[in-house]
Amino acid sequence: MTATAKGPASYFPSIEKKYGRPLAEWQELIRSAPPKKHMELVSWLKSEHGLGHGHANALVAYTLAEDADR
């Protein structure tokens, strides 16, 4: 039995399916993007890459949290 993803990670399968890029590519884009604040990154993903707000927010939240843990 596999554990169900919770929080931002629960969005990842649908993000990968809808936008055709794996999580690692989205994280690379986020880490190399000029804006560095959470909502600036969310807005950037929405305007430049056509993501919906929830998907963009989940990617940014997960990536920034992962980076903070390093």
C-alpha positions in Angstrom: 0.0 0.0 0.0 1.4 3.4 -1.0 1.1 6.5 1.1 -1.1 9.3 -0.3 0.8 12.5 -0.9 -0.3 15.4 1.2 0.2 19.2 1.0 1.8 20.7 -2.1 3.1 17.3 -3.2 -0.5 16.1 -3.8 -0.6 18.4 -6.8 2.5 17.0 -8.6 0.9 14.2 -10.6 -1.7 16.5 -12.1 0.9 19.2 -12.7 3.2 16.8 -14.6 0.3 15.4 -16.6 -1.3 18.8 -17.5 1.9 20.8 -18.2 4.1 18.0 -19.5 7.2 18.6 -17.3 8.5 16.6 -14.4 8.8 18.2 -10.9 12.6 18.5 -11.3 12.2 20.7 -14.3 9.7 23.0 -12.5 12.1 23.2 -9.6 15.0 24.1 -11.8 12.9 26.9 -13.4 11.9 28.2 -10.0 15.4 28.2 -8.6 16.8 30.0 -11.7 14.0 32.6 -11.9 14.7 36.3 -11.3 12.1 36.9 -8.7 12.8 35.2 -5.4 9.7 36.0 -3.2 7.0 33.4 -3.0 4.2 35.4 -4.6 6.5 36.9 -7.3 7.4 33.3 -8.3 3.8 32.3 -8.3 2.8 35.2 -10.5 5.8 34.5 -12.8 4.8 30.9 -13.3 1.3 31.9 -14.0 2.2 34.6 -16.6 5.2 33.0 -18.2 4.3 29.3 -18.1 0.5 29.3 -18.0 0.1 27.5 -14.7 -3.0 27.9 -12.6 -2.7 29.6 -9.2 -2.9 26.4 -7.1 -0.4 24.5 -9.2 2.1 27.4 -9.2 1.6 28.0 -5.5 2.2 24.3 -4.7 5.4 24.2 -6.8 6.8 27.3 -5.2 5.9 26.4 -1.7 7.4 22.9 -2.0 10.6 24.2 -3.7 11.2 27.0 -1.3 10.6 24.7 1.7 13.0 22.2 0.3 15.7 24.8 -0.2 15.1 26.2 3.3 15.8 22.7 4.7 19.2 22.5 3.0 
